[in-house]
Every structure is written in structure tokens, then in C-alpha cells.
């Protein structure tokens, strides 16, 4: 039995809205048509997916399982259409996503030596879009920070780096060279979905300010609304007079990985993986991540 992706999309819309009328409106089809398609999908799978009662629509155990599996399936199909479209145009390109503070240029330069005919575009991504943007094909390869939902992805560790505390320049600890987690206990926190902005223990959702992205976080910290944390490499690109960065030796390090959709089988992408890993090894030999990013003597030493 082949799974009909159109029926699957219909099911996902119903499952997310838990309302056949609203789902039909979103899909721009008549509600009776939608109901028939869902019943047909249930018949195909041999299991009830939804039940209706006086309170509305409820997912069965089978429905919850299908909803969990549907995201990667639909994203993979969408990504395949993107890749076929690119191939049909005769394009040779890679779209590489990266998180704040991660330098992509060394890998791009190494890759260009092997594939001068392939255009590599780069795109900044945030923590909450790491997996979706890979699965749906908007980027081919991502430099990501853990944790990430690895369902449908191939994730390869690249390196770790220390995290630092981010404090307003007026903070009582701002003059110190380093602090401990205990020193920062009880401080209001500016945090986001990116765990690099969080201490070892995830804060309560109502604690401090919830933000998206480094720029937004720094604005809150500079205004004195709380402290935060960043991977050390990000501080190279975000130097400001109204915040300070302090070493926190007992803070868990940040893990940087390479990731791509498991269904994306491409020799060119594999070659970029290899170039990125080689660039990371050079960085480790240099022993100075920030120097490599800025193209200083350590980078020049390795050409």
C-alpha cells in the first residue's frame, strides 16, 4: 500500500486544528470532501485516526503516531521537489545554513578548491528552525547547535566550544575575569529556545525574558533586564560597549554539528561535509577559534 501524500497533508491539517471545518477552510476544499479523504486514509492504513465526540475531534493512538511520522515524510517530499527543480534548471549549488558565531568561510574555501563550479550560498538560521529548514530542503547542509530533533536527519559532531556569561556593563560582576554558575544563581535570565542561552538547568518559562536570536537577547541584557549565555565564538561578532562577556569554567560547553536530511543523498553535499570537517580539524590544531574566524595569523599559517 502506497501512502497518499495528499491525504496525509489533509490529515495533518485536521490533526493540528482538531476541527474539520477549519481544516477544510485552510485546505480550500469542501468539508464533506475532506471527511471522505480522511475515511479513505483510515481505510488505507487499516486503523481509525480520529474520533468525534461532543467536545470535538480527538486523535487516536494511531492518529498521534501518524502525526508524529507525517512531518518528516511531507518535508522530505517537499525537499525532493526542490532538488528536482534545481536539477532541471541545470543549477549546481549548495545552500548552507549556520548559527550565530559559526564561521562557514573556511569550509567554503576548501570546498571551492574541489568544486569551483558549485555555487555555495549561506543563510543564517535560528535555533527553532534548525530541523524544519533542513527537512523541507530550504538548506542542504546546516551548521547546527545541539540539541536538535534528529528525526529524519543525519547529524555529525564537529567540535565543542566554551560558553560565556553575558552581563550588562553595569552589573556587579562585570569587572571579574571569570565567574561560576553559583555566582550567577538567582539572576534574572534572558533566554531563548537556543540552549546556549540557558544555564545548566532550563529556566522556568515565566522566569526572565524569552527571546529569539542573539540581537534581541543582547538588547535585553544591555537594558539591564537580565543576564544570558552565548557560545564563545558568537562574542567575536557581537562586540558592544554596553555588555561584557565573562568566562564560566564550570558551564557545560556548546556542541556544534553538521546536519543534513537523511534522504539527501548527494556526492557534492558529502564533499562539503568532508571540507567542513577538515576545516574544523585545522581550527583545533590552531587552538584559537576566534583567530581562525577573523582570518588572523593562525589561519594564515594553514593557508
C-alpha positions as CSV (number, residue, x, y, z in Angstrom):
1,X,0.0,0.0,0.0
2,X,1.4,3.4,-1.1
3,X,0.8,6.3,1.3
4,X,-1.1,9.1,-0.5
5,X,0.7,12.3,0.4
6,X,-2.3,14.4,-0.4
7,X,-4.4,12.5,2.1
8,X,-1.6,12.8,4.6
9,X,-1.5,16.5,4.2
10,X,-5.2,16.6,4.8
11,X,-4.9,14.5,7.9
12,X,-2.2,16.7,9.3
13,X,-4.3,19.8,8.9
14,X,-7.2,18.2,10.7
15,X,-4.9,16.8,13.4
16,X,-3.4,20.2,14.0
17,X,-6.7,22.1,14.1
18,X,-8.8,19.3,15.6
19,X,-11.7,20.8,13.6
20,X,-12.9,19.6,10.2
21,X,-14.5,22.9,9.3
22,X,-11.4,25.0,9.9
23,X,-9.2,22.4,8.3
24,X,-11.4,22.4,5.2
25,X,-11.1,26.2,5.0
26,X,-7.3,26.1,5.3
27,X,-7.2,23.5,2.6
28,X,-9.7,25.3,0.3
29,X,-11.9,22.2,-0.1
30,X,-15.4,21.3,0.9
31,X,-15.8,19.7,4.4
32,X,-17.6,16.6,3.0
33,X,-14.7,16.0,0.6
34,X,-12.2,16.3,3.5
35,X,-14.2,13.8,5.6
36,X,-14.2,11.3,2.7
37,X,-10.4,11.7,2.2
38,X,-9.8,11.1,5.9
39,X,-12.0,8.0,5.9
40,X,-10.2,6.7,2.8
41,X,-6.8,7.2,4.5
42,X,-8.1,5.3,7.6
43,X,-9.2,2.5,5.2
44,X,-5.8,2.5,3.5
45,X,-4.0,2.2,6.9
46,X,-6.5,-0.1,8.4
47,X,-6.8,1.9,11.6
48,X,-9.0,4.7,12.9
49,X,-7.0,8.0,13.2
50,X,-9.7,10.4,14.6
51,X,-12.7,10.2,16.7
52,X,-15.5,12.7,17.1
53,X,-17.4,13.3,20.3
54,X,-19.4,16.2,21.9
55,X,-16.2,18.0,22.6
56,X,-14.8,17.9,19.0
57,X,-12.2,15.9,17.2
58,X,-9.7,13.7,19.1
59,X,-6.7,11.8,17.8
60,X,-6.5,8.1,18.4
61,X,-3.2,6.4,19.4
62,X,-2.7,5.5,15.7
63,X,-3.5,9.2,14.8
64,X,-0.9,10.5,17.2
65,X,1.7,8.2,15.8
66,X,0.9,9.2,12.2
67,X,1.0,12.9,13.1
68,X,4.5,12.3,14.6
69,X,5.7,10.5,11.4
70,X,4.0,12.8,8.9
71,X,6.2,15.9,9.4
72,X,9.5,14.3,8.2
73,X,7.6,12.4,5.4
74,X,6.0,15.6,4.0
75,X,9.1,17.6,4.5
76,X,11.2,15.0,2.6
77,X,8.7,15.0,-0.3
78,X,8.9,18.8,-0.4
79,X,12.7,18.8,-0.4
80,X,12.7,16.2,-3.2
81,X,10.6,18.6,-5.3
82,X,13.0,21.4,-4.6
83,X,16.1,19.4,-5.5
84,X,14.4,18.1,-8.7
85,X,13.5,21.7,-9.7
86,X,17.1,22.8,-9.1
87,X,18.5,19.9,-11.2
88,X,16.1,20.6,-14.0
89,X,17.4,24.1,-14.3
90,X,20.9,22.7,-14.6
91,X,21.9,24.5,-11.4
92,X,24.9,23.3,-9.3
93,X,24.6,24.9,-5.9
94,X,24.5,24.2,-2.2
95,X,22.6,26.2,0.4
96,X,24.4,26.1,3.8
97,X,22.8,27.3,7.0
98,X,24.7,28.4,10.0
99,X,24.1,29.5,13.6
100,X,25.4,32.8,15.0
101,X,29.1,32.8,15.7
102,X,29.9,29.8,13.4
103,X,32.3,30.6,10.6
104,X,31.4,28.9,7.3
105,X,34.0,30.5,5.1
106,X,36.9,28.1,5.8
107,X,34.9,25.1,4.7
108,X,33.5,27.1,1.6
109,X,37.1,27.9,0.6
110,X,38.3,24.3,0.9
111,X,35.2,23.0,-0.9
112,X,35.7,25.5,-3.8
113,X,39.1,24.0,-4.5
114,X,37.4,20.7,-5.3
115,X,34.2,22.1,-6.9
116,X,34.9,25.6,-8.4
117,X,31.7,25.1,-10.5
118,X,29.4,24.8,-7.5
119,X,27.9,28.0,-6.0
120,X,27.7,27.9,-2.2
121,X,25.1,30.2,-0.7
122,X,25.0,30.7,3.1
123,X,22.0,31.6,5.3
124,X,21.8,32.5,9.0
125,X,19.4,30.2,10.9
126,X,18.0,30.3,14.4
127,X,17.6,27.5,17.0
128,X,13.8,26.9,16.4
129,X,14.2,26.4,12.7
130,X,17.3,24.1,12.5
131,X,15.4,20.8,11.8
132,X,12.5,22.1,9.7
133,X,14.7,24.1,7.4
134,X,16.8,21.1,6.7
135,X,13.9,18.7,6.3
136,X,12.0,20.8,3.8
137,X,15.0,21.5,1.6
138,X,15.4,25.2,2.1
139,X,19.0,24.5,3.1
140,X,21.1,21.5,2.1
141,X,23.5,21.4,5.0
142,X,23.4,23.1,8.4
143,X,25.9,24.1,11.0
144,X,23.7,23.5,14.0
145,X,24.0,23.6,17.7
146,X,22.6,20.8,19.9
147,X,20.0,19.9,20.9
148,X,18.2,19.3,17.7
149,X,15.4,17.0,16.8
150,X,17.3,14.4,14.8
151,X,14.3,12.6,13.3
152,X,14.9,12.3,9.6
153,X,18.4,13.9,9.9
154,X,22.0,12.9,9.7
155,X,23.8,14.7,12.5
156,X,27.6,14.6,12.8
157,X,29.5,16.2,15.7
158,X,32.0,18.8,14.6
159,X,33.5,20.5,17.7
160,X,32.7,21.8,21.1
161,X,33.3,25.3,22.4
162,X,33.0,27.1,25.8
163,X,30.0,29.2,26.7
164,X,30.3,32.6,28.4
165,X,28.0,34.7,30.5
166,X,26.6,37.9,29.0
167,X,26.1,40.7,31.5
168,X,25.3,44.4,31.3
169,X,28.3,46.5,31.7
170,X,26.8,48.0,34.9
171,X,26.5,44.6,36.6
172,X,28.1,44.0,40.0
173,X,30.2,41.2,38.5
174,X,31.2,42.9,35.3
175,X,34.7,43.6,36.4
176,X,35.6,40.0,37.0
177,X,37.7,37.9,34.6
178,X,35.5,34.8,35.2
179,X,32.6,33.7,37.3
180,X,30.9,30.4,38.4
181,X,27.4,29.2,37.9
182,X,27.0,29.7,41.7
183,X,27.9,33.4,41.3
184,X,25.1,33.8,38.9
185,X,22.4,31.9,40.8
186,X,19.2,33.8,41.2
187,X,20.0,36.3,38.4
188,X,17.0,37.1,36.1
189,X,17.6,35.4,32.8
190,X,17.2,36.4,29.1
191,X,16.8,33.1,27.4
192,X,15.6,31.5,24.2
193,X,14.9,28.2,22.5
194,X,18.7,28.0,21.9
195,X,20.1,26.2,24.9
196,X,23.4,28.0,24.6
197,X,21.5,31.0,26.1
198,X,20.5,28.9,29.1
199,X,22.3,27.7,32.2
200,X,22.8,24.0,33.0
201,X,19.2,23.8,34.3
202,X,16.5,25.0,31.9
203,X,14.7,28.1,33.5
204,X,11.1,28.2,34.3
205,X,9.1,29.5,31.3
206,X,8.0,32.5,33.3
207,X,11.5,33.4,34.5
208,X,13.0,36.4,32.9
209,X,12.6,37.3,29.2
210,X,12.1,34.8,26.3
211,X,13.8,36.0,23.1
212,X,14.6,34.8,19.6
213,X,18.0,35.4,18.3
214,X,21.3,36.9,19.6
215,X,20.5,40.5,18.6
216,X,17.2,40.6,20.6
217,X,18.9,38.9,23.6
218,X,21.7,41.5,23.7
219,X,19.3,44.3,23.7
220,X,17.5,43.0,26.8
221,X,20.8,42.3,28.6
222,X,22.2,45.8,27.7
223,X,19.0,47.3,29.1
224,X,19.7,45.5,32.5
225,X,16.7,43.1,32.3
226,X,18.8,40.0,33.0
227,X,21.9,38.0,32.0
228,X,22.3,35.4,29.4
229,X,24.9,32.9,27.9
230,X,26.5,32.5,24.5
231,X,28.9,30.3,22.7
232,X,32.3,32.0,22.9
233,X,32.6,32.2,19.1
234,X,29.5,34.4,18.9
235,X,31.1,37.1,21.0
236,X,33.6,37.7,18.2
237,X,30.8,39.0,16.1
238,X,28.9,40.8,18.8
239,X,31.3,43.3,20.5
240,X,29.3,46.1,22.2
241,X,30.3,48.6,24.8
242,X,27.2,48.0,26.9
243,X,27.7,44.3,27.6
244,X,30.5,42.2,28.9
245,X,31.4,38.5,28.4
246,X,32.8,36.5,31.3
247,X,34.3,33.0,31.3
248,X,32.3,30.4,33.2
249,X,34.6,27.4,33.5
250,X,32.0,25.1,35.1
251,X,29.4,25.8,32.5
252,X,28.7,22.9,30.0
253,X,30.2,23.5,26.6
254,X,28.3,24.1,23.4
255,X,28.2,21.3,20.8
256,X,28.4,22.3,17.1
257,X,27.4,19.7,14.5
258,X,26.9,19.3,10.8
259,X,23.4,18.2,9.7
260,X,21.6,17.3,6.6
261,X,18.4,15.4,5.7
262,X,19.0,11.7,5.8
263,X,17.2,11.4,2.4
264,X,19.5,13.9,0.8
265,X,22.0,11.6,-1.0
266,X,24.4,13.9,-2.8
267,X,28.1,13.4,-3.6
268,X,28.5,17.2,-3.6
269,X,27.0,17.5,-0.2
270,X,29.2,14.7,1.1
271,X,32.3,16.6,-0.3
272,X,31.2,19.7,1.6
273,X,30.8,17.6,4.8
274,X,34.4,16.5,4.3
275,X,35.6,20.1,3.7
276,X,33.8,21.3,6.8
277,X,35.4,18.5,8.9
278,X,38.8,19.3,7.6
279,X,38.4,23.0,8.3
280,X,37.3,22.1,11.9
281,X,40.4,19.9,12.4
282,X,42.6,22.8,11.3
283,X,40.8,25.0,13.8
284,X,41.5,22.5,16.5
285,X,45.2,22.4,15.6
286,X,45.3,26.2,15.7
287,X,43.9,26.1,19.2
288,X,42.3,29.5,18.7
289,X,38.8,29.5,17.2
290,X,38.4,33.3,17.2
291,X,41.7,33.8,15.4
292,X,40.6,31.4,12.6
293,X,37.3,33.2,12.2
294,X,38.9,36.6,11.9
295,X,41.5,35.3,9.3
296,X,44.4,36.1,11.6
297,X,47.9,34.5,11.8
298,X,46.6,31.1,12.9
299,X,44.5,30.8,9.8
300,X,47.3,32.1,7.5
301,X,49.6,29.5,8.9
302,X,47.5,26.8,7.4
303,X,46.9,28.6,4.1
